[in-house]
Amino acid sequence: MTDDRQLRARLRLHLAGGVGSVIHRRLIDAFGDATTAVAAGASNWKKVQGIGPKTAAAIAAVTDEQVDGELALTARCGAMILCDDDDAYPEALRAVHDRPPLIYVRGTLEAADAVALGVVGSRRCTHYGLEQARRFGELLGRAGFTVVSGGARGIDTAAHRGALSAGGRTLAVMGCGLAHTYPPENAELFERILADGRGALVSELPMNTSVLAGNFPTRNRIISGLSLGVLVVEAARRSGALITAREAAEQGREVFAVPGRVDSPLSQGVNALIRDGAILVQDLDDVLEHLGAVGAKMAPEEAPVGKLFVPTTALSDVEQQIMEHLAEDALGVDDLVRRTGLPSAQVVSSMTMLVLKGAVAQQPGSIFSRRSV
């Protein structure tokens, strides 16, 4: 971890208006380390490219009390600060040229999070978009990927929930400081990520930074930077998800896209990505195929080919309907409710009977699949 003096100096630069990731890095490169940079004074700061009188004055104006307050608020919120020279700072993000000089983290970052895929899309989305975001969140989570998204309404939320329902890990990169919860209705989701030790909330913004529209485009480079590639599920022509896709391409990451309806304005952006060269994705294999050695390692072992088990006990109409939906893929109860249109209680009771009849097997994460013989 960065020692206390260096961390305080890093925070002094970070809290200064006008000092973004590039200027922050230039100051450290120019003076060797953060404490030396802070002590250099305004006349020397202005010798660094991009720093004029206004930015120099902003650095000088940051007080010890502000730094103390930031550290205290970080501790109260149960967060930690990782500088880009800390061992625990994500290695993939460290390789990004405009990486955040420091990130705030609530929750846990693990070595396994290096195998991550970003899943993004529009806040305003269709039922199809939500279904596919959750589906791919589950597929990736079950395969061992960490799902990275932005914690926002719509596609992001569905992707996070899918990863959790499959027993996987997920990282939510926030567009505000971690002292805030946005959107407020996702408080339960965020607490679930933290309480279960299943991931983290991440932000580059000072703890008390409120929700501003301009924060979201810049955080997108962190989503792609943490990931091996980015999957766009649903996006209109002006969606922020397209910014994430562009960042991913510039960072040398793969860009994947789930095709949408050709007559839906909410799919025009994602379909344009495919037209312009993004990898069309219909299932997990389409992702794994383009991730080289990592994809080969993460591919599930092929099960022996066998005939589907045919129960000797007669099935009800509802049970038969559920079996048809399970013919090609393992599904959770929520997916079955959406696909069948049946009440949740009826699906749950029918799944119990199908398990008892030996027609269906229950997998970890309350996922069900048809049994083979």
SVG drawing of the C-alpha trace seen along z (x, -y; Angstrom):
<svg xmlns="http://www.w3.org/2000/svg" viewBox="-52 -32 64 77">
<polyline fill="none" stroke="black" stroke-width="0.4" points="0.0,0.0 1.1,-3.6 2.5,-5.1 0.6,-7.7 2.7,-10.7 2.4,-9.7 -1.3,-9.0 -2.0,-12.4 0.0,-14.0 -1.9,-12.0 -5.2,-13.1 -4.0,-16.7 -3.5,-16.5 -6.7,-14.5 -8.9,-17.0 -7.6,-20.0 -9.9,-21.3 -8.4,-20.9 -6.1,-18.1 -7.3,-15.1 -5.6,-11.8 -3.2,-13.1 -2.1,-16.2 -1.8,-14.1 0.6,-11.6 2.6,-14.5 3.2,-16.0 4.5,-12.7 6.6,-12.0 8.1,-15.5 9.0,-15.5 9.5,-11.8 6.8,-11.2 3.6,-12.9 5.2,-14.4 7.9,-16.1 5.4,-17.3 3.2,-18.9 6.2,-20.6 7.5,-22.0 5.3,-25.1 3.3,-27.0 6.3,-28.4 7.5,-24.8 4.0,-23.4 3.5,-25.9 6.5,-24.4 4.5,-21.2 2.6,-20.9 -1.1,-21.7 -0.8,-23.6 -1.5,-27.3 -2.0,-29.8 -5.6,-28.6 -4.7,-24.9 -1.6,-25.9 -3.8,-28.0 -6.2,-25.1 -3.5,-22.8 -2.2,-25.3 -5.7,-25.9 -6.2,-22.3 -5.8,-22.2 -4.8,-19.5 -8.3,-19.7 -9.7,-18.7 -7.4,-15.8 -8.2,-14.8 -11.9,-15.0 -11.6,-12.9 -9.7,-10.2 -12.3,-10.2 -15.3,-10.0 -13.6,-7.1 -13.1,-5.2 -16.7,-5.9 -18.1,-4.5 -16.0,-1.4 -14.0,-2.2 -10.3,-2.1 -8.1,-4.1 -5.8,-2.4 -3.2,-4.4 -2.0,-3.2 1.4,-2.1 -0.2,0.1 0.1,3.9 -3.7,4.2 -4.5,1.8 -6.1,3.8 -3.3,4.7 -5.5,4.4 -6.6,0.9 -2.9,-0.1 -2.2,0.6 -4.7,-2.1 -2.9,-5.3 -5.3,-7.6 -5.9,-5.3 -7.3,-6.9 -4.4,-7.9 -6.3,-6.5 -9.6,-4.6 -12.0,-4.3 -13.2,-0.7 -16.0,0.6 -16.0,4.4 -13.3,6.8 -11.1,6.9 -9.7,10.4 -7.1,11.8 -9.9,13.6 -11.3,10.2 -8.6,10.1 -10.8,12.4 -13.7,9.9 -16.1,8.8 -17.9,5.5 -21.7,5.7 -23.2,2.3 -26.3,0.9 -29.0,-1.8 -30.8,-2.8 -34.0,-3.1 -34.3,0.4 -36.8,3.0 -37.8,6.3 -35.7,8.1 -32.7,6.0 -33.2,6.7 -33.6,10.4 -30.4,10.6 -28.4,8.6 -29.4,10.8 -28.9,13.9 -25.3,12.9 -24.6,11.9 -25.6,15.4 -23.7,17.1 -20.5,15.1 -20.9,15.5 -21.4,19.2 -18.4,19.6 -16.2,17.8 -16.0,14.3 -16.4,11.2 -19.1,9.0 -18.2,5.3 -20.9,2.7 -21.9,-0.8 -24.5,-0.2 -27.1,-2.2 -30.7,-1.5 -31.7,0.8 -29.1,3.0 -26.4,2.4 -28.6,3.5 -29.8,6.6 -26.2,7.7 -25.1,7.2 -28.2,9.2 -27.5,12.0 -23.9,12.4 -25.0,12.6 -27.9,15.1 -25.3,17.4 -23.0,17.3 -20.5,15.1 -18.7,11.8 -19.5,8.3 -17.9,4.9 -20.1,1.7 -18.1,-1.3 -20.0,-4.4 -20.4,-7.8 -20.5,-9.5 -18.5,-9.4 -19.0,-6.3 -20.6,-8.3 -23.7,-8.5 -26.0,-5.8 -27.1,-6.2 -29.6,-5.2 -31.2,-5.1 -33.4,-2.1 -30.2,0.0 -29.2,-0.3 -30.3,3.3 -28.3,4.5 -25.1,2.7 -25.5,4.0 -25.9,7.5 -22.7,7.2 -20.9,6.0 -22.6,8.2 -22.0,11.4 -18.4,10.6 -19.3,11.0 -17.5,7.9 -17.1,4.2 -18.3,0.7 -15.5,-1.3 -15.2,-5.0 -12.3,-7.4 -14.3,-10.4 -13.8,-12.0 -16.1,-10.4 -18.7,-13.2 -18.9,-13.9 -22.6,-14.1 -24.3,-12.8 -23.4,-14.9 -24.0,-13.9 -20.4,-14.7 -19.1,-12.1 -20.6,-9.1 -18.7,-9.3 -15.3,-9.4 -16.1,-6.5 -16.7,-4.3 -13.0,-4.0 -12.7,-2.3 -15.4,0.3 -13.6,1.2 -10.2,0.9 -11.1,3.5 -12.3,5.9 -11.0,8.2 -13.7,7.0 -17.1,5.2 -20.5,6.6 -23.1,4.1 -26.5,5.5 -28.9,2.7 -28.1,-0.9 -29.7,-3.7 -27.6,-5.9 -26.6,-8.3 -26.3,-5.8 -23.4,-6.1 -22.8,-2.4 -21.3,-3.4 -18.7,-5.5 -17.7,-2.5 -17.4,-0.4 -15.2,-3.1 -13.0,-3.2 -12.7,0.6 -11.6,0.5 -9.0,-2.3 -7.7,-0.2 -7.3,2.9 -10.2,4.7 -12.7,6.8 -16.1,5.3 -19.0,7.6 -22.7,6.8 -26.0,8.6 -28.1,7.8 -31.4,6.0 -34.6,5.6 -34.0,3.7 -37.2,1.6 -36.4,0.5 -34.8,-2.9 -33.2,-1.4 -31.2,1.1 -29.9,-1.3 -26.7,-2.0 -25.8,1.7 -26.8,2.8 -24.5,0.1 -21.7,1.5 -22.1,4.8 -22.2,3.3 -19.0,1.5 -17.1,4.6 -18.2,5.5 -18.4,9.2 -22.0,10.4 -22.9,12.5 -25.7,14.9 -24.3,17.1 -21.3,17.6 -19.4,19.5 -19.3,16.4 -17.5,14.5 -15.1,17.3 -14.1,17.9 -12.6,14.4 -10.8,14.3 -7.9,16.6 -6.3,18.7 -8.4,17.1 -11.6,18.1 -10.3,21.6 -9.6,22.0 -12.9,20.6 -15.0,22.7 -17.2,25.2 -16.3,28.9 -18.5,30.6 -20.9,33.0 -21.3,36.4 -23.9,36.3 -27.0,38.2 -30.6,38.3 -32.9,36.2 -34.4,38.1 -38.1,38.9 -40.0,39.1 -42.3,42.1 -44.7,40.0 -47.1,37.9 -46.4,34.2 -49.0,31.4 -49.5,28.9 -47.5,26.3 -44.7,28.8 -44.6,29.7 -44.4,26.0 -41.5,25.5 -39.7,28.5 -39.9,27.0 -38.2,23.8 -35.4,25.9 -34.8,27.9 -31.9,25.7 -30.6,23.9 -30.4,24.1 -32.5,21.3 -33.3,19.7 -36.8,19.3 -36.9,15.6 -36.1,16.4 -38.8,19.1 -41.4,16.7 -40.5,14.2 -40.5,16.7 -43.6,18.6 -45.6,15.6 -46.7,17.8 -47.0,16.6 -43.8,17.1 -45.4,19.3 -46.7,21.6 -43.3,21.9 -41.6,22.6 -44.1,25.4 -43.8,26.9 -40.0,26.9 -40.3,28.7 -42.5,31.4 -40.2,31.7 -37.2,32.3 -39.1,34.9 -40.1,36.6 -36.5,36.8 -37.0,34.7 -35.0,31.7 -31.8,31.2 -31.1,28.2 -27.7,26.6 -25.9,24.0 -27.5,20.6 -31.1,22.1 -30.5,22.9 -32.5,25.7 -31.7,28.0 -33.2,31.0 -31.6,34.3 -29.9,36.5 -29.6,40.3"/>
</svg>
